[in-house]
Amino acid sequence: MGIFTAAVSLLTNGGVGQREKRPRDAASSDENEGKGTVLVIDDDPTFLDAVRLVLREAGYNVLTSSTGPKGLDMVRYAPKDVRLVLLDYNMPRFNGAETLEFLRKLNPGLKVVAVSGFRVAELPESFHHGVERFVSKPFNNEELLKTVEEVIEGTSAGKAPVSASK
């Protein structure tokens, strides 16, 4: 099941609300801390919710931001906690390239994976060459998780774009 299909299914069946209502205890919080924190910056709330669920189920702590400036503040105030940023390119007012430029100034070593509905060739070189990996939307959950794991662990095969399953 793809991430967009999962999002629609979860949102229409009330799954998102049920998951968030569960009490959070120290053990479940510690489990998510184990794999590290991923920050997702995208202006689509449905996409943010879907990615949050997929990454949390895989054991990651997830922060989300619907704007570049808000995401930059999250990195600024928790720079050691964020291990990876999933960054969309097409956002209003402050796009992914602008956000990436400031991310690199705040934390030059922070790992960034670009996510976009655009093809790599349609994006500015500074954006797609300034990230560890590129994932085309739509993608499936396994592709997302594999990319996140490879980039965090440093086992990524260079900065080659990830092929999209369209």
Summary of the structure (lengths in Angstrom):
residues: 166
radius of gyration: 15.1
end to end distance: 12.8
largest distance: 45.1
contacts: 519
relative contact order: 0.14
helix: 49%
strand: 18%
